[in-house]
Structures are given as structure tokens and as C-alpha cells.
Amino acid sequence: MKKIKLVVNNSLIKNEREKFFIKKELQCILNLYAKMVSNGTWKDYSFSTCAREISFDVYQRTSEKPFLRITKNLKPNYYNEKYLIKDRNGNILRKSEDLNNLIDRTSWNKLRIVK
């Protein structure tokens, strides 16, 4: 008869749960999105995923590339690179280990598109 092992702390299940924004993160992002839509600066949003990160993409017009991305880095190299704000070219504008601090400390009205 084979021996059966009970695995209590399975890291695979934990990693599967972290492949998207958790409820508190998503609520914080969507509150910011609602505020910026009411200002008239943001028009549309989407989500994009890859193996290293998931991002909330913000559009000014739906026919263009996203001009701003709020990303959750799933495999950060440093502790303060868990949450990033990137522009349309992928340049990092701000980074933090806490999403609430990142959103609260960023002045969203001063972020402008540079062509």
C-alpha cells in the first residue's frame, strides 16, 4: 500500500490566487478610476496579464494605446517594485510596495501625455 501525504501549506494554490488583483487592490484602483472619469480625464480601461505582471490600463480614447498603466509585479526584484505606474512607453513613473500609498501620493492631474 502507498503512503499518502497531506499537504497543508501548498504554495501552488497561493501563487494561483495572486495572479490577479485582490479585492482591496481592485477596489482602490476602481475608486481612483471613478474619480478620474468624473473629472473627464480618463475614458476607458482594460486589464492585461503576462507571466510577470498584471496591469490596469487606462485610456483617454479607446482607439489608442493605453497612456497609463497601474501594474502589480508578480515577481519583483526589489521589495519596492511590487506596484508600478508606467507610461505608454513602459517607463516607470512611480513605484511602491503598497498600492494605497502609491495611489494617494501620486498627483494624477499633473500626469500628462508627452508626444
N, C-alpha and C positions, 0 to 999 in steps of 0.2 A: 504494500500500500504506500502511496506517495504522501509525503508530508505537505501540508497546506499551511502557507504563511498568511497572516493577516497584516496588511499594510495600512497603518493608521494615518500617517503623515505622507501622503502621496504628493510629491512635488509636481507631477504632471497635471493633476487636477488644478492646483494653484496656478500654474502657468496658463492653462486654458482659460481660467477666469480673468486673467489680467490682459487678455488680448483685445480689450476694448475699454472705453472709459467706464469707470464705475458710476453709480447713480449720483453721488455727491459731485464728482467732477463734471458730469454731463449737465447737472442742474446749474452749476456755477457758469459754465460756458453758455448755456441757453439763456440764462438771465442776462448775461452780457450781450448776447445776440439780440434779445428782445429790446434792450435799451438802445442799441445802435440802429436797429430797424426803425424804431420810433423817431430817432433823430434824422433818419433818411440817408445815412451814410452807407449802410450795408443793405444789400438787396436779396441775396440768396446764400445758401450754404450747402455743403456736401461733406461726406466722410470719405477718407481714403485710407487704405491699410497696406502695409507691406510687412515683411518679416521683422524689421527693426523698429517700426513706429506706426502709430495710428494718428491721423490728423483730422482736425475740424477745419475745413477750408471755407473761407469767406470770399464772396464775390461782390463786386459793385455792379456788374452787369453779367447776366447769365451766359452770354456768348463769349466771354473772355476767360483767361486763366484766373485762378484764384489770386487775389492780391495779398492775402494774409492767411497764414496757417498757424493754428494752435495745435502743437503736436505733443503727444505723450511718447517718449522714447522708451521702448520696451527693454533695450539693452544699453543703458547709459555707461559711458566710460568713466564719468565722474559723478559724484553724488548730486551736484547742482545742475546736471543736464537731463533731469527726468522730464521736465516740461519746458518746451521751447516755443518761442514766437518767431516765425520765419516770414520773410517777404516772398514775393512771387518768384524771385531767382534762387531761393533756397538759402539766402544769407540769414544768419541768426541775429535777430534784433535784441531779444531778451531771453534769459534762461533762469530757471529756478528749480528748487527741489519741491516747492509747494505751489500748487496751481492757484489757490486763493490769493496768496501773496503776489504771484505773477500778474494776475488779472487786476488786483486792486492797485498795484504800484505803477501800472502802465497807463500813461495818458493817451487814451485811444483817439482823441480828437487831433492830436499832433502827429499821428502816423499818417503820412501822405504818400501817394504813389510818385516815384521818381522815374521819369521816362528817359 
